[in-house]
């Protein structure tokens, strides 16, 4: 991210923005003035980047910018409130300028497409460069804002024992505890993004010590908070974690003053900050699936927090919004603060405009890129070649596509799936089928959470082509086998649904092929699926690509005579898919290399990702003294964080609901199909022997038998 050289056009300059007024929250006839010492209401969740990059999320440029922010003169001392005010004004101004420039860019683009403005051809490239610079500026300021928020409310390591004592009712009787009793171990490492010679890196700790470290000054900056929210279920239950936060808030809320320098105030505000981050990031996997946990939290906020602090109303509102989003009724939620509602609307509008810009830029870049050509050795095979030279990098395995557009109106008639059969798959183009299959896959992928991929062995997920047996229902899965979570920890089993959907698509692919009644149609459909899979991995939809590959690798499918008459160029795609599969299995973070995952949509293979997490889960989680290995948990959090990273960049193809309905019906129709039984009813699935050759064989056999008896 660059913080300079953002050249804003004078025509887009905005008038100066005054300081924001203090937010008033009104509820049930009462008005609370929100203290400036309380955490900001928006964006408490550190986000996936914090868990993935850790301390490297904030580079040296961010540190230098923060150091000079809020200073009118070089001799002035730093002031956190002045920094926040100046940063909010800069971010608001740059965001509005960026939004106006995008709208102006879109108008020029429409003129160019309608051939009404030939003079715009020379303006668009310059404006596009300017937009990229402005986008980098906005992203940099948002990163700085996250840094300022994360820097607040933490305590020094020596104060961490106080965090433990403030949650106990018998504090007077408890002997003083030092930091070593929390079993927190550190290694000294040198960081590129920090001016200090070395920093302390957490290595291990007891469950109580790991929860106490959430209150460390650098917990947010190091990515610890987000990593903890992903992985705490390995060493404590949701109820235990919630009770830990409730105890801290209960002991500090009444005695905490508005002075942000006191330890009680820092502990109280950090508790609210962590609680809100937990709700924002993990509501769907912890609170939505555990009504008792949700009721406990609501009762505590209503009875203990609301009477003493206006922040309680915000937490209740946040829970209502999260519940509405989970049930799909987010549009019915009404914000209590009009200013916040308007800001959120502007943010969403800006996000959509950024998407359109990124798509336009990436599309133009794709048109200038040559199509990727796989070079596979027929003698060695793709796997041997990969092991020999490791030639498949992220840039070579994932080629840039050369399609003009996937969002055109799709022609073609539509009829019921059971009446048309597989013939509609031939009527639509490869690009059309790819787009709609991708949108269907995206719908199920965006419902998953990084936590869903943890502890998958307990759900029965194995390293097999078919990861989940269809005959086993979700309710009958035993959690006692290989359960790495605590026994009382509630685990959402959405991963089983995700993997079962993948198996259904693989079965559908195989069933469509074996039910073709002619060899010509079978070859056409086989070619169609191979080309769809090629489009999928080129467009980074690895989930559907691997599902199609699994269907084509079915034993019945591999023995079909149609493979012998398949065009050679199309048959080579099968080897390409196997090479891509090998690449995906080679490294758990292979899709996060470079910068392409930040701008291009990606859907990973759920089963491959689950296997990578299982590999990281292999081995003990605790040391000989009982402390939990945080380095192991941190690596697991880094791998699963890519789920949220990929969900930030959705595919924006135009949906064809008729085609999606047809595909859904066909997939549902064949989800429990027996491929061998379907293949037995179709003569096109068997190698045919000519009639004259067959009769000669029978005559020769009879002649030999007759000679035997003579």
C-alpha positions in Angstrom: 0.0 0.0 0.0 1.2 3.4 -0.9 0.5 6.5 1.1 1.8 9.1 -1.3 1.3 10.1 -4.9 -2.4 9.9 -4.9 -2.9 12.9 -7.2 -6.5 14.0 -6.6 -8.1 15.9 -9.4 -9.1 19.5 -8.5 -12.6 18.8 -9.9 -13.2 16.2 -7.2 -12.1 18.3 -4.2 -14.5 18.2 -1.3 -15.2 21.0 1.2 -13.6 20.7 4.6 -15.3 18.5 7.1 -15.6 19.6 10.7 -15.1 17.4 13.7 -17.8 14.8 14.2 -20.3 15.4 16.9 -20.5 13.0 19.8 -22.8 10.1 19.2 -26.0 10.0 21.3 -27.7 6.7 21.8 -31.4 6.9 22.8 -33.3 3.9 24.0 -36.3 3.4 26.2 -36.6 7.1 27.0 -33.0 7.4 28.3 -30.0 9.1 26.7 -26.4 8.1 27.2 -23.4 10.1 26.2 -20.9 7.7 24.8 -17.6 8.3 26.4 -14.7 8.9 24.1 -12.7 6.4 26.1 -15.0 3.6 25.0 -13.9 1.5 22.0 -15.2 2.6 18.6 -18.5 0.8 17.6 -17.4 0.0 14.1 -14.9 -2.6 13.1 -13.7 -4.2 16.3 -13.0 -7.4 14.5 -9.3 -7.4 13.4 -10.2 -9.3 10.3 -8.5 -12.2 8.4 -5.4 -10.1 7.5 -4.6 -9.8 11.2 -4.6 -13.6 11.7 -2.7 -14.2 8.4 0.0 -11.5 8.5 0.3 -11.0 12.3 2.5 -8.1 13.2 3.5 -7.7 9.5 0.0 -6.4 8.8 1.3 -3.0 9.9 4.5 -2.2 8.1 7.1 0.5 9.0 5.2 3.0 6.8 2.2 2.8 9.0 4.4 3.3 12.1 5.9 6.5 10.6 2.5 7.8 9.6 1.1 7.3 13.0 4.1 9.0 14.6 3.4 12.2 12.7 -0.4 12.1 12.8 -2.1 14.6 15.1 0.9 16.9 15.3 0.4 20.5 14.2 4.0 21.3 15.1 7.0 19.1 15.3 7.5 20.2 19.0 4.0 19.1 20.0 3.5 16.0 22.0 1.4 13.1 20.6 -2.3 13.0 21.4 -4.4 9.9 20.6 -7.6 11.9 20.4 -6.0 14.4 17.9 -4.8 11.5 15.9 -8.2 9.9 15.7 -9.9 13.2 14.7 -7.4 14.0 12.0 -7.5 10.4 10.7 -11.3 10.3 10.5 -11.4 13.6 8.6 -8.7 12.4 6.1 -10.4 9.1 5.6 -13.8 10.6 5.0 -12.4 13.2 2.5 -10.4 10.6 0.6 -13.3 8.2 0.4 -15.7 10.8 -1.0 -13.2 11.9 -3.5 -12.6 8.3 -4.6 -16.3 7.6 -4.9 -16.9 10.7 -7.0 -14.0 9.8 -9.3 -15.3 6.3 -9.8 -18.7 7.7 -10.8 -17.0 10.0 -13.3 -14.9 7.1 -14.6 -18.1 5.1 -15.2 -19.7 7.9 -17.1 -16.7 8.2 -19.4 -16.7 4.4 -19.9 -20.3 4.5 -21.0 -19.5 7.2 -23.5 -16.6 5.2 -24.9 -18.8 2.1 -25.3 -21.5 4.1 -27.1 -18.9 5.7 -29.4 -20.2 9.2 -28.4 -17.0 10.4 -26.9 -13.9 9.5 -28.9 -11.9 12.1 -26.9 -12.4 9.9 -23.8 -10.0 7.3 -25.0 -7.0 9.3 -24.0 -8.5 10.3 -20.6 -9.6 6.9 -19.4 -6.1 5.4 -19.0 -4.9 8.3 -17.0 -8.0 8.3 -14.9 -7.6 4.6 -14.3 -4.1 5.1 -12.9 -5.4 7.9 -10.7 -8.1 5.7 -9.4 -5.7 3.0 -8.4 -3.6 5.5 -6.5 -6.6 6.9 -4.7 -7.7 3.4 -3.8 -4.3 2.7 -2.3 -4.6 5.9 -0.3 -8.0 4.9 1.1 -6.8 1.4 1.9 -3.7 2.8 3.6 -5.8 5.2 5.8 -8.2 2.3 6.7 -5.1 0.3 7.8 -3.9 3.2 9.9 -7.3 3.5 11.5 -7.3 -0.2 12.4 -3.8 0.3 14.0 -5.0 3.3 16.1 -8.0 1.3 17.3 -5.9 -1.8 18.1 -3.3 0.2 20.0 -5.8 1.3 22.7 -6.9 -0.3 25.9 -4.0 -2.8 26.3 -1.9 -3.3 29.4 1.7 -4.2 29.9 2.7 -7.8 30.4 3.5 -7.2 34.1 -0.1 -6.1 34.6 -1.6 -9.4 33.2 -1.8 -11.0 36.6 -4.2 -8.1 37.5 -6.4 -9.2 34.7 -6.7 -12.6 36.5 -7.3 -11.1 39.9 -10.0 -8.7 38.7 -12.2 -11.7 37.7 -12.1 -13.3 41.1 -14.4 -12.5 44.0 -11.7 -13.5 46.5 -9.1 -11.1 45.3 -8.0 -10.2 48.8 -7.2 -13.7 49.8 -5.3 -14.5 46.6 -1.5 -14.3 46.8 0.3 -12.1 44.4 0.9 -13.8 41.0 3.7 -13.0 38.6 3.7 -13.4 34.8 5.6 -16.7 34.9 2.7 -18.4 36.8 0.5 -17.9 33.7 2.9 -20.1 31.7 3.5 -17.6 29.0 6.7 -18.3 27.1 8.4 -16.0 24.7 11.1 -16.0 22.1 12.9 -12.9 21.1 12.7 -12.2 17.4 13.5 -9.2 15.2 10.6 -7.9 13.1 10.9 -6.0 9.8 7.9 -3.7 10.6 9.1 -2.7 14.0 11.8 -0.2 14.9 12.7 -2.2 18.0 15.6 -4.6 18.0 13.4 -7.5 19.1 9.9 -8.3 20.3 8.4 -11.0 22.5 6.6 -13.7 20.7 4.1 -15.9 22.6 5.0 -19.5 22.4 2.7 -21.3 24.9 0.4 -20.8 27.9 -2.3 -22.2 30.1 -5.9 -21.6 29.0 -6.2 -18.9 31.7 -2.9 -17.4 30.5 -3.9 -17.4 26.9 -7.2 -15.6 27.7 -5.3 -13.1 29.9 -2.9 -12.4 27.0 -5.9 -10.9 25.1 -5.4 -7.9 27.3 -1.8 -7.4 26.3 -1.0 -4.1 24.7 0.2 -5.7 21.5 -2.4 -8.5 21.3 -4.4 -6.8 18.5 -1.2 -5.6 16.6 0.3 -9.1 16.7 -2.8 -10.7 15.3 -3.3 -12.6 18.5 -6.9 -11.6 19.0 -8.1 -12.9 15.7 -6.0 -16.0 15.9 -7.5 -16.6 19.4 -11.1 -16.2 18.1 -10.4 -18.9 15.5 -8.7 -21.4 17.7 -9.7 -21.0 21.4 -12.1 -24.0 21.2 -9.1 -26.3 21.4 -8.5 -25.4 25.0 -11.7 -23.8 26.4 -15.4 -23.9 25.6 -17.5 -20.9 24.5 -19.2 -20.8 27.9 -15.8 -20.6 29.7 -14.6 -17.8 27.4 -17.8 -15.8 27.8 -17.7 -16.2 31.6 -14.1 -15.0 31.6 -15.1 -11.8 29.8 -18.2 -11.4 32.0 -16.1 -11.6 35.2 -13.7 -8.9 33.9 -16.5 -6.6 33.0 -18.4 -7.1 36.2 -15.3 -6.4 38.4 -14.2 -3.3 36.5 -17.4 -1.7 35.1 -18.5 0.1 38.3 -15.1 1.2 39.4 -13.7 2.2 36.0 -13.3 5.9 35.5 -13.2 8.0 32.4 -9.4 8.3 32.8 -8.0 6.0 30.1 -4.7 5.7 31.9 -6.0 3.5 34.7 -5.7 -0.2 34.5 -9.3 -0.8 35.4 -10.5 1.4 32.6 -8.2 -0.4 30.1 -9.3 -3.8 31.3 -13.0 -2.8 31.0 -12.7 -1.3 27.6 -10.6 -4.1 26.2 -13.2 -6.6 27.5 -15.9 -4.8 25.5 -13.6 -4.6 22.5 -12.9 -8.4 22.6 -16.6 -9.2 23.2 -17.7 -7.1 20.2 -15.0 -8.6 18.0 -16.1 -12.1 19.0 -19.8 -11.2 18.1 -18.8 -9.6 14.8 -16.6 -12.4 13.6 -18.0 -15.6 15.2 -21.7 -15.1 15.8 -22.7 -17.7 13.3 -20.5 -20.5 14.7 -20.8 -19.8 18.5 -23.9 -17.8 19.4 -26.3 -18.8 16.6 -25.8 -22.5 17.3 -25.9 -22.2 21.1 -29.1 -20.5 22.4 -28.0 -20.9 26.0 -24.8 -19.0 25.4 -26.7 -16.2 23.6 -29.3 -15.9 26.4 -26.5 -15.7 29.0 -24.9 -12.9 27.1 -28.1 -11.0 26.5 -29.2 -11.3 30.2 -25.8 -10.0 31.4 -25.8 -7.0 29.1 -29.4 -6.1 29.9 -29.1 -6.5 33.7 -25.5 -5.4 34.4 -24.1 -3.3 31.5 -27.1 -1.2 30.3 -27.8 0.4 33.7 -24.2 1.6 34.1 -22.9 2.1 30.5 -24.4 3.2 27.2 -22.2 0.7 25.4 -24.6 -2.1 26.5 -27.3 -0.8 24.1 -24.8 -1.0 21.3 -23.9 -4.6 22.1 -27.6 -5.5 22.1 -28.1 -3.8 18.8 -25.1 -5.6 17.4 -26.6 -8.9 18.5 -29.9 -8.1 16.8 -28.1 -7.2 13.6 -26.0 -10.4 13.6 -29.1 -12.5 14.3 -31.0 -10.8 11.4 -28.0 -11.4 9.0 -27.9 -15.0 10.1 -31.6 -15.5 9.3 -31.4 -13.5 6.0 -33.4 -10.5 7.2 -30.6 -8.0 7.5 -32.5 -5.5 5.4 -35.2 -5.2 8.1 -32.7 -4.0 10.7 -32.9 -0.3 11.5 -29.9 1.4 12.9 -30.4 3.4 16.1 -27.9 6.0 14.9 -28.7 7.8 11.6 -25.1 8.9 11.2 -23.8 5.4 11.6 -26.5 4.1 9.2 -25.5 6.6 6.5 -21.8 5.9 7.0 -22.4 2.1 6.6 -24.5 2.8 3.4 -21.7 4.9 2.0 -19.2 2.2 2.8 -21.2 -0.5 1.0 -21.7 1.7 -2.0 -18.0 2.4 -2.2 -17.3 -1.4 -1.9 -19.5 -2.1 -4.8 -18.0 0.6 -6.9 -14.5 -0.7 -6.1 -15.6 -4.1 -7.3 -16.8 -2.8 -10.6 -13.5 -0.9 -11.1 -11.4 -4.0 -10.2 -13.4 -6.1 -12.6 -12.9 -3.6 -15.4 -9.2 -3.4 -14.8 -8.7 -7.1 -14.5 -10.8 -7.8 -17.6 -8.7 -5.4 -19.7 -5.6 -7.0 -18.3 -6.9 -10.5 -19.2 -7.5 -9.4 -22.8 -3.8 -8.6 -23.2 -2.6 -11.9 -21.8 -1.9 -15.0 -23.8 -3.7 -18.2 -22.9 -1.7 -20.6 -20.7 -0.3 -23.6 -22.4 0.3 -26.7 -20.4 3.4 -28.6 -21.3 3.1 -32.1 -19.9 5.5 -35.0 -20.5 3.5 -38.0 -21.7 6.2 -40.3 -20.4 6.7 -38.8 -17.0 3.1 -37.6 -16.3 2.2 -34.5 -14.5 3.0 -35.7 -11.0 6.4 -37.0 -11.9 7.2 -33.7 -13.7 6.0 -31.7 -10.6 8.2 -33.7 -8.3 11.2 -33.5 -10.6 11.4 -29.7 -11.1 8.5 -28.1 -9.1 7.7 -26.1 -12.2 4.2 -25.2 -11.1 4.2 -21.9 -9.4 1.1 -19.9 -8.5 1.5 -17.9 -11.7 1.9 -20.9 -14.0 -0.7 -23.2 -12.5 -3.3 -20.4 -12.4 -3.3 -18.8 -15.9 -5.1 -15.6 -16.6 -8.2 -16.3 -18.7 -8.8 -14.7 -22.1 -12.6 -14.6 -22.3 -14.2 -11.3 -23.2 -17.1 -11.4 -20.9 -19.2 -13.9 -18.9 -22.0 -11.5 -18.1 -23.8 -11.4 -21.4 -27.5 -12.4 -21.7 -27.6 -16.2 -22.3 -29.9 -17.4 -25.1 -31.6 -20.7 -25.1 -34.9 -22.3 -24.1 -35.5 -23.9 -20.8 -37.7 -26.9 -19.8 -38.1 -29.1 -16.8 -35.0 -31.1 -15.9 -36.7 -34.5 -16.0 -38.0 -33.8 -19.5 -34.9 -32.4 -21.2 -32.3 -34.6 -19.5 -28.7 -33.9 -20.4 -29.5 -32.2 -23.7 -29.7 -28.7 -22.2 -26.1 -29.0 -21.1 -25.2 -29.3 -24.8 -27.4 -26.3 -25.7 -25.7 -23.9 -23.4 -22.1 -22.8 -23.9 -19.2 -23.8 -21.7 -18.9 -20.2 -20.3 -22.5 -20.1 -19.5 -22.5 -23.3 -17.6 -19.2 -22.3 -15.8 -20.7 -19.0 -14.6 -23.8 -20.5 -13.1 -22.0 -23.5 -11.5 -19.6 -20.9 -10.0 -22.4 -18.8 -8.6 -24.1 -21.9 -7.1 -20.8 -23.0 -5.5 -20.2 -19.5 -4.2 -23.5 -19.5 -2.5 -22.6 -22.5 -0.3 -19.0 -21.3 0.2 -19.9 -17.9 1.5 -22.0 -19.6 4.3 -19.0 -21.3 5.7 -16.6 -19.9 8.4 -12.9 -20.6 9.1 -13.9 -22.4 12.3 -15.9 -24.9 10.3 -12.6 -26.4 9.0 -11.3 -27.2 12.5 -11.5 -30.5 14.2 -12.9 -32.2 11.0 -11.7 -35.6 12.1 -14.4 -35.7 14.8 -16.9 -35.2 12.0 -15.7 -38.2 10.1 -13.9 -36.3 7.3 -11.1 -38.5 5.9 -8.5 -38.3 3.2 -10.6 -40.0 0.6 -12.1 -39.0 -2.7 -15.5 -39.3 -1.1 -15.0 -37.5 2.2 -18.5 -38.0 3.7 -20.6 -41.1 3.4 -24.0 -40.2 2.2 -25.7 -42.8 4.3 -24.5 -41.2 7.5 -26.6 -38.2 8.6 -25.2 -35.2 10.4 -27.0 -36.2 13.6 -25.4 -39.6 13.8 -21.8 -38.6 13.5 -19.9 -39.5 16.7 -17.9 -36.6 18.2 -16.1 -38.9 20.6 -13.6 -40.2 18.0 -10.6 -38.0 17.5 -12.3 -35.0 19.0 -9.7 -32.2 19.5 -12.2 -29.7 21.0 -13.2 -29.8 24.6 -16.1 -32.3 25.2 -18.6 -29.6 26.1 -17.6 -27.4 23.2 -20.5 -26.9 20.7 -19.3 -27.5 17.1 -21.2 -26.4 14.0 -21.2 -29.2 11.4 -21.6 -27.1 8.3 -18.4 -28.6 6.8 -20.3 -31.8 6.3 -22.9 -30.1 4.3 -20.3 -28.4 2.2 -18.5 -31.7 1.5 -21.7 -33.5 0.8 -22.6 -30.8 -1.8 -19.2 -31.5 -3.4 -19.9 -35.2 -3.5 -23.3 -34.6 -5.1 -21.8 -32.5 -7.9 -19.2 -35.2 -8.5 -22.0 -37.9 -8.6 -24.0 -35.7 -11.0 -21.1 -35.3 -13.4 -20.6 -39.1 -13.6 -24.4 -39.8 -13.8 -24.9 -37.3 -16.7 -22.2 -39.1 -18.7 -23.3 -42.7 -18.1 -26.9 -41.9 -18.9 -26.1 -40.6 -22.5 -27.6 -43.1 -24.9 -25.2 -42.5 -27.8 -21.5 -42.4 -28.0 -21.6 -39.1 -29.8 -23.5 -37.5 -27.0 -21.3 -39.1 -24.4 -18.2 -37.7 -26.1 -19.8 -34.2 -26.4 -20.8 -34.2 -22.7 -17.4 -35.5 -21.6 -15.7 -32.7 -23.5 -18.1 -30.2 -22.1 -17.3 -31.1 -18.5 -13.6 -31.0 -19.1 -13.8 -27.6 -20.6 -16.0 -26.4 -17.8 -13.4 -27.6 -15.3 -10.6 -25.8 -17.2 -12.6 -22.6 -17.0 -13.1 -23.1 -13.3 -9.4 -23.4 -12.4 -8.5 -20.6 -14.7 -11.0 -18.4 -12.9 -9.8 -19.7 -9.5 -12.9 -21.7 -8.8 -11.0 -24.7 -7.6 -13.9 -26.2 -5.7 -16.0 -26.9 -8.8 -12.9 -27.9 -10.8 -11.9 -30.6 -8.3 -15.5 -31.8 -8.0 -15.7 -32.3 -11.8 -12.3 -34.1 -11.6 -13.6 -36.4 -8.9 -16.6 -37.3 -11.0 -14.5 -38.0 -14.1 -12.1 -40.1 -12.0 -14.9 -42.5 -11.1 -13.9 -46.0 -11.9 -16.9 -46.5 -14.2 -16.2 -43.2 -16.1 -12.5 -44.0 -16.6 -13.4 -47.3 -18.4 -15.9 -45.7 -20.9 -15.0 -46.3 -24.6 -15.7 -42.6 -25.2 -12.2 -41.7 -23.9 -10.7 -43.4 -26.9 -12.5 -41.1 -29.4 -12.1 -38.0 -27.3 -10.1 -35.2 -29.1 -6.5 -35.2 -27.9 -6.5 -31.5 -26.9 -9.6 -32.0 -24.8 -8.2 -35.2 -23.2 -5.1 -33.3 -22.1 -7.3 -31.2 -19.8 -7.6 -34.3 -17.6 -3.8 -34.2 -17.0 -4.0 -30.5 -16.3 -6.7 -31.0 -13.7 -4.5 -33.6 -12.0 -1.6 -31.3 -12.0 -3.7 -28.5 -10.4 -4.9 -31.0 -7.8 -1.3 -31.9 -7.0 -0.5 -28.2 -6.7 -3.4 -27.5 -4.3 -2.3 -30.4 -2.1 1.4 -29.3 -2.1 1.0 -26.3 0.1 -1.7 -25.1 2.5 -1.1 -21.5 1.5 -0.4 -21.9 -2.2 -3.5 -19.8 -3.1 -2.4 -16.9 -0.9 0.9 -16.4 -2.7 1.3 -13.0 -4.5 -1.3 -10.4 -4.7 -3.8 -12.0 -7.1 -6.0 -13.4 -4.3 -6.7 -9.8 -3.2 -8.2 -8.8 -6.5 -9.5 -11.9 -8.1 -12.3 -14.1 -6.8 -11.3 -17.5 -5.4 -13.2 -20.6 -4.2 -10.9 -23.2 -2.6 -11.5 -26.9 -2.5 -13.2 -27.5 0.9 -11.9 -31.1 1.1 -8.3 -30.1 0.3 -8.4 -27.3 2.8 -9.8 -29.6 5.5 -7.0 -32.1 4.8 -4.3 -29.3 5.2 -5.9 -28.3 8.6 -5.9 -32.0 9.7 -2.2 -32.2 8.9 -1.5 -29.2 11.1 -3.7 -30.7 13.9 -1.5 -33.9 13.9 0.5 -34.2 17.1 0.0 -32.9 20.6 -1.4 -29.5 21.5 0.1 -29.4 24.9 3.6 -29.4 26.4 4.8 -31.6 29.2 3.8 -29.0 31.8 0.3 -28.7 30.5 0.7 -25.4 28.6 -0.9 -25.3 25.2 1.4 -24.7 22.2 0.4 -21.3 20.8 2.8 -21.6 17.8 0.7 -24.6 16.6 -2.6 -22.8 17.1 -1.2 -19.7 15.4 -0.3 -21.8 12.3 -3.8 -23.3 12.2 -5.4 -19.9 12.4 -3.2 -18.6 9.6 -4.4 -21.4 7.3 -8.1 -21.1 8.0 -8.0 -17.3 7.7 -7.9 -17.6 4.0 -11.6 -18.6 4.0 -12.5 -15.0 5.0 -9.9 -13.6 2.6 -11.5 -15.4 -0.4 -15.0 -14.4 0.7 -14.1 -10.7 0.4 -13.9 -11.0 -3.4 -17.1 -12.6 -4.8 -17.8 -13.4 -8.4 -20.2 -10.9 -10.0 -21.4 -12.9 -13.0 -25.0 -12.2 -14.1 -27.2 -15.0 -12.6 -29.3 -17.1 -15.0 -32.0 -18.4 -12.6 -33.5 -20.7 -15.1 -30.2 -22.4 -15.8 -29.4 -22.5 -12.1 -32.8 -24.1 -11.4 -32.1 -26.8 -14.1 -28.6 -27.5 -12.7 -29.9 -27.7 -9.1 -32.7 -30.1 -10.2 -30.3 -32.4 -12.0 -27.8 -32.4 -9.1 -30.5 -33.2 -6.6 -32.0 -35.9 -8.9 -28.6 -37.8 -9.1 -27.3 -37.1 -5.6 -28.0 -40.7 -4.4 -27.5 -42.4 -7.7 -25.6 -45.7 -8.1 -23.3 -45.0 -11.1 -22.6 -48.7 -11.7 -26.4 -49.4 -11.9 -27.0 -46.5 -14.2 -24.1 -47.6 -16.5 -25.4 -51.1 -16.7 -28.7 -49.9 -18.3 -26.9 -48.1 -21.2 -25.1 -50.0 -24.0 -23.1 -47.0 -24.9 -21.0 -47.6 -21.7 -19.6 -50.9 -23.0 -17.1 -51.7 -25.6 -19.1 -53.1 -28.6 -17.8 -56.1 -30.6 -18.8 -56.3 -34.3 -21.4 -58.9 -35.0 -19.4 -60.8 -37.7 -16.4 -61.0 -35.4 -18.6 -62.2 -32.5 -20.1 -65.0 -34.7 -16.6 -66.2 -35.8 -15.5 -66.4 -32.2 -18.5 -68.6 -31.4 -17.9 -70.9 -34.3 -14.2 -71.2 -33.4 -15.2 -72.1 -29.9 -17.7 -74.7 -31.0 -15.1 -76.2 -33.4 -12.5 -76.5 -30.6 -15.1 -78.1 -28.3 -16.1 -80.6 -31.0 -12.5 -81.6 -31.7 -12.0 -82.3 -28.0 -14.7 -85.0 -27.9 -13.5 -86.7 -31.1 
